[in-house]
Amino acid sequence: MAKDGTNRGGARVGAGRKPKALSEKIGEGRSATMVQLPEAPDLAGMDMPPVKYYLSVLQKNGIDLDAAEVFRETWEWLKARRCEELVSSQVIHQYAMAVARWIQCEMAVSEYGFLAKHPTTGAAIASPYVAMSREYMKQSNQIWYQIFQIVKENNATSYQGANPQDDLMERLLSAPRHR
């Protein structure tokens, strides 16, 4: 409690040591907390939840938003690791939209350059797309770390290999150009 009587301060969200992955705990010979569920009947695979309409709307410049494709790739990646039920589809939607907006900003930087004209003085200023791109990249990375942490904590085997986050630059370079 602060001197003025208000409750503020304290630990920041996400601060502190991250929990070890389940595979690391097993590898060290430590007992890991694993929930033993009763035998379940044969279950059919879960279909991908419907992609929200706003992930595939036509943009003002005439280019389709890539968010629906990012959503599908991320869902398939999670399903391959049997973690699709552990990650909220809302988080996947947020990740897909952040990645799509980052790509959109990077395309704008490629088209208009790093400099812009100030609206009142006409002097050269840094392009606002550069700052927006940085913020969307930071947001997409932060959401991806949340998704990957869930996968890491719930997989009994360690994971190595490509993941959707690794393909962001590939997606940017292969995005259709609008002229």
Phi and psi in degrees as a GROMACS rama.xvg file:
@    title "Ramachandran Plot"
@    xaxis  label "Phi"
@    yaxis  label "Psi"
@TYPE xy
-78.7904  167.778  ALA-2
-61.0213  -29.488  LYS-3
-83.1755  4.14008  ASP-4
90.2114  4.24482  GLY-5
-97.0545  149.632  THR-6
-88.4888  108.026  ASN-7
-150.4  167.547  ARG-8
90.7682  -156.698  GLY-9
94.5387  -174.154  GLY-10
-68.7113  142.119  ALA-11
-77.4039  153.593  ARG-12
-65.0347  130.687  VAL-13
82.879  0.109979  GLY-14
-77.9867  154.959  ALA-15
103.112  174.212  GLY-16
-70.4876  134.566  ARG-17
-76.8759  145.033  LYS-18
-64.8577  147.813  PRO-19
-71.5606  151.769  LYS-20
-69.1394  151.588  ALA-21
-58.4647  -39.9916  LEU-22
-63.8157  -34.8761  SER-23
-68.3256  -41.4078  GLU-24
-62.0671  -43.0374  LYS-25
-66.144  -41.6134  ILE-26
-62.7004  -31.6198  GLY-27
-81.8258  -5.56182  GLU-28
82.4062  7.94722  GLY-29
-80.6639  154.307  ARG-30
-79.0786  129.592  SER-31
-105.597  145.418  ALA-32
-76.7874  106.11  THR-33
-120.323  130.395  MET-34
-80.2318  125.418  VAL-35
-93.1903  113.541  GLN-36
-96.2217  150.454  LEU-37
-65.8478  157.535  PRO-38
-57.8701  127.648  GLU-39
-98.8831  150.824  ALA-40
-66.5426  164.685  PRO-41
-59.1135  125.175  ASP-42
-110.603  144.993  LEU-43
-82.4771  152.409  ALA-44
-62.7407  147.296  GLY-45
-82.9696  132.086  MET-46
-75.5447  156.947  ASP-47
-65.951  136.437  MET-48
-63.5808  154.897  PRO-49
-62.6456  142.262  PRO-50
-77.1655  131.847  VAL-51
-63.9279  146.508  LYS-52
-59.6375  -34.2291  TYR-53
-71.8294  -9.62278  TYR-54
-81.5531  -9.34225  LEU-55
-133.619  23.5981  SER-56
-75.8242  153.973  VAL-57
-73.5673  132.326  LEU-58
-84.1544  167.51  GLN-59
-59.2922  -34.3697  LYS-60
-83.2347  2.86581  ASN-61
92.8696  -0.387079  GLY-62
-96.0687  141.483  ILE-63
-70.4253  145.813  ASP-64
-76.7689  134.764  LEU-65
-82.8835  4.31521  ASP-66
-63.0483  -36.4551  ALA-67
-63.799  -39.2084  ALA-68
-67.1821  -40.8248  GLU-69
-62.9218  -41.7854  VAL-70
-58.8457  -48.7928  PHE-71
-61.2009  -45.795  ARG-72
-62.021  -42.3931  GLU-73
-66.5537  -42.4518  THR-74
-61.2957  -45.6104  TRP-75
-63.7567  -38.1555  GLU-76
-63.5839  -44.0197  TRP-77
-65.9431  -39.7461  LEU-78
-64.774  -37.0149  LYS-79
-64.3579  -25.8436  ALA-80
-100.033  7.44692  ARG-81
58.1524  39.2778  ARG-82
-121.328  11.0563  CYS-83
-64.372  -25.9726  GLU-84
-85.2468  -14.2607  GLU-85
-86.0952  -23.9112  LEU-86
-103.336  127.86  VAL-87
-63.4337  138.395  SER-88
-64.0024  -26.2345  SER-89
-62.5639  -39.5111  GLN-90
-66.6786  -39.5491  VAL-91
-66.2632  -39.3177  ILE-92
-61.457  -43.3587  HIS-93
-62.7156  -43.077  GLN-94
-61.7634  -46.2298  TYR-95
-62.0334  -41.5153  ALA-96
-68.2431  -40.7506  MET-97
-63.167  -41.7732  ALA-98
-64.8519  -44.0276  VAL-99
-63.3007  -40.9344  ALA-100
-67.6316  -36.1562  ARG-101
-61.8633  -45.0725  TRP-102
-61.5741  -42.0274  ILE-103
-61.7321  -42.9292  GLN-104
-66.049  -40.9016  CYS-105
-65.0351  -36.1923  GLU-106
-66.2611  -37.3656  MET-107
-65.8234  -39.5648  ALA-108
-63.2841  -41.3105  VAL-109
-64.1407  -37.0355  SER-110
-78.139  -43.4035  GLU-111
-101.579  -15.4062  TYR-112
93.755  -177.304  GLY-113
-88.91  -10.5565  PHE-114
-115.175  150.063  LEU-115
-135.099  170.545  ALA-116
-99.8247  132.814  LYS-117
-63.0145  136.629  HIS-118
-65.2068  -29.164  PRO-119
-104.304  -41.6251  THR-120
-90.9895  -23.025  THR-121
80.3727  1.38267  GLY-122
-74.7463  158.375  ALA-123
-72.6161  133.567  ALA-124
-133.661  166.009  ILE-125
-66.6714  141.167  ALA-126
-63.0945  133.438  SER-127
-66.3941  -20.3368  PRO-128
-66.6778  -27.4038  TYR-129
-66.7067  -47.1186  VAL-130
-66.0342  -41.5728  ALA-131
-63.0355  -41.4  MET-132
-60.0348  -43.9013  SER-133
-61.3803  -42.1948  ARG-134
-67.0712  -41.8292  GLU-135
-67.1661  -35.4875  TYR-136
-65.9868  -42.3163  MET-137
-62.6799  -42.599  LYS-138
-65.1934  -44.659  GLN-139
-65.5754  -38.2243  SER-140
-63.9306  -42.4718  ASN-141
-63.7801  -42.8854  GLN-142
-67.6937  -39.0359  ILE-143
-62.8622  -40.2719  TRP-144
-60.8682  -36.0298  TYR-145
-63.9587  -45.9686  GLN-146
-63.3527  -47.6963  ILE-147
-66.4749  -33.4894  PHE-148
-62.9132  -39.9593  GLN-149
-63.1782  -44.2024  ILE-150
-63.6878  -44.5278  VAL-151
-63.4125  -40.8034  LYS-152
-74.4464  -18.8894  GLU-153
-114.611  7.40502  ASN-154
-103.27  129.986  ASN-155
-76.5568  -18.5704  ALA-156
-112.373  145.338  THR-157
-69.9409  147.705  SER-158
-107.815  132.028  TYR-159
-139.722  143.352  GLN-160
138.554  -177.015  GLY-161
-71.9685  149.428  ALA-162
-138.484  165.496  ASN-163
-57.3448  -30.4982  PRO-164
-65.0552  -31.7958  GLN-165
-68.5564  -21.6475  ASP-166
-92.326  8.45751  ASP-167
-62.934  -46.74  LEU-168
-66.666  -37.2276  MET-169
-59.108  -43.7069  GLU-170
-64.2062  -41.5031  ARG-171
-63.4808  -43.7037  LEU-172
-70.5029  -26.8105  LEU-173
-98.0572  3.96255  SER-174
-66.7088  146.522  ALA-175
-67.6559  142.733  PRO-176
-95.6528  142.258  ARG-177
-112.748  127.109  HIS-178
